[in-house]
Amino acid sequence: MLGRLGLLAVVVAAGATPERASAHAAFVGAEPTAGGRAEASPRQVVLSFTEPLNGRLSRIELEALSTVKAVKTANLTAERSRLSVQPLTELADGAYRVTWHTVSALDGHALEGTYSFGVRAPAAAGGQSIEQSPLARSGWLRIALRGALYVAVLLFVAALLLPRLVRGNGDWLVPAALGDDPPVRARRAREEALVGDVGWLAVGAAAGATLAEAVDAAGSFSPGALSDFLLVNAAGGARLAVVVLLVGAVVLHRRRPRLAMTLGVLALGAIAASGHASSASPRLPSVLNDWLHLTSGAAWLGGIGLIGLVWSGALRRASPQQRREVARLVLLPFGRVALPAFAVVTTTGLISLITQLGSLAALWQTAYGRLLAVKIAGVAVIAVLSAMHAWRLRPELLAAGDHGGSGRRERRHWRLLRAEPALGVCVIAIVGALVAFPLPPRQLGEVDEALAAAPACDPCPLPRPKADELPVATRAGSQLVAAWIRRSPGVVLGTLRVSDRRGRPVAGAPRVDGASQASCGVGCQRFRVPDGGDVLRVTLRERGRSFTAELPARWQVGGSRAARELLLRAQATMRRLRSVRQVEEVTSGPGSFARTTYRLRAPDRMAFRTDRGVETVVAGSRQWFRARRGAYEAGRYGAGLRFSTRSWFRWTVYGRSVRLLGVRGRGASREAELALFDEGTPAWIRLTVDLRTLRVTREQVISAGHLTRSRYRAFDRPVRIVTPEELKP
């Protein structure tokens, strides 16, 4: 009993691990830019994506729209998340369409799309598109095979796992206490045959789904193309592992049941590693979350399905006493495992929902969200039916004993029990359709934002820093100066980008003191400077004036993990504060400045005053504001959502990259400085953390349009925030 409870406790604890989403291998920019106009024939066409690509299966086709003919290209190059081709001849004036097909190296999903650009001419209207239908390219076949795989593998793993969880031996579904009469022996024979049948069905469905997805990604059914999908990266290897592990589990399930159970659970892990979770960041928690979701789903839905397949028909012909024995000896013990398994399914499913949707509105505004809502409704219906027959009808059935008087309720009990497996199959079929979507809403929203911004960035998009790079930024005049810095023995090198308030690159050549430089595009410079200090000085000119920006250039290269842990702890500390004061200063360049003083009191009150005399008081979902001591006007806070001091401190969502710049001071006055970067916003944040209290004392936020500096003080000191309504007599 202790071992089973420990296993379930681990499942629950690990299922609560948070995750953040990255995109799949989604298109985020190109050169020439999407919808843009090139004044000269480009030497190459370069497409940027959000993830590493399987270069052997990705392709670019270039077409002249004026002649509707393909342009011959050469040297398709794939460098992690970039694809490029070179036109063999100079492009004539006119509009061109780029058709691309990519395969993610992380989750193996294929994505297709088109965009257009013009050479000394406008681009074609409506030339940008991304294929989002899960039914594209015979998607119905992949959905059917995936659905069959999930149904069969959940039943199979349940048959291997539940004997250890329910009773600790192999007779949970047809226990020895039921006797050995012919009907019971028939149920045992059916159970034994069922395990092998659903196991081989899972193997066949896994092999079929793998082949279908390989053909979809490769575009052909050939040994070379299949090898490029299955053997080149982890996404294909995980799909192969599913088939191999399931074959091993089926072969060994009679002779080595414990080993077969282990192989079956590992097969669920391989399924998680071959799906959308493999492209989330951080990757491991996301895969573990999906693995636990599948494993707990096997224990819950798989167990319900096995009970229905083994007992449903037999119970119609059984006597009332035999049905009560099945309820007592089979359903009651299973319920003690099913309830915690359902809790884990719900917890891990909620984490996945947050990861894939990105916003609650996507649940009804997108096809993916609406289908997910149907799945959630199906799970809720199964849960309600289970609760009704387990907590209301079954106790009455067992309490009646041999005295009768519960015929109608008994029929209702077994009718509800028989309905659950059918509903479970529907839920799992929906899961198969969700997996077939190329991009869930959160990732699709990121792609849409990137496409909308594509004409305004050159090059595009901002790169995600490598593990040994420091991404930092500051402002010089009204311009943003950002650098991606690397260190080698005796030298500092990197890339410098300068943009205006709208995020557009600024022409010119900013100078890094003491560096050798080379242009990498409009507003972009690569530099190399001898390692001589902790700061890079960048000089640039704007409207006849000279400005100098200083960027930190030294950090603890191997300290990113410790930096992220410190960020999490500091954010948690700030969210636990009872009160705090914040002084915020904002500028967008010379001549612009604003100061705001905030007072925050947990759990849901805030008051602030600007240097222009505007005062605001917020309490929950309501706010009151006035200008220069006039009368307060009441309104709703934000969009009607409740204000919370906990949500005020939200640094981790912008910490896609976290670096430890250094630690200053000694003893009790030591402070750490963290550098955060989110290339999607984009935003650069620097935080100063008191290492004794783990409180954030200073914050700097840099975006395309603003530089914001904040100081935090008066931690947990009494603060009085009274609404105008509370002041009324």
Helices and strands as residue ranges (DSSP letters): H 2-15, E 27-31, E 37-38, E 45-49, E 59-64, E 69-71, E 73-79, E 82-87, E 94-103, E 110-119, E 129-130, H 139-162, I 163-167, G 176-178, H 182-218, H 223-230, H 234-252, H 257-273, G 276-279, H 283-297, I 298-302, H 303-317, H 320-326, I 327-331, H 332-357, H 362-365, H 367-387, I 388-393, H 394-400, G 401-403, H 407-436, H 441-453, G 454-456, E 470-476, E 479-488, E 491-499, E 511-512, E 516-521, E 524-530, E 535-542, E 545-552, H 560-575, E 579-587, E 594-601, E 605-610, E 614-619, E 622-627, E 633-636, H 645-648, G 652-654, E 657-664, G 667-669, E 671-678, E 683-690, E 695-702, E 707-713, H 724-727
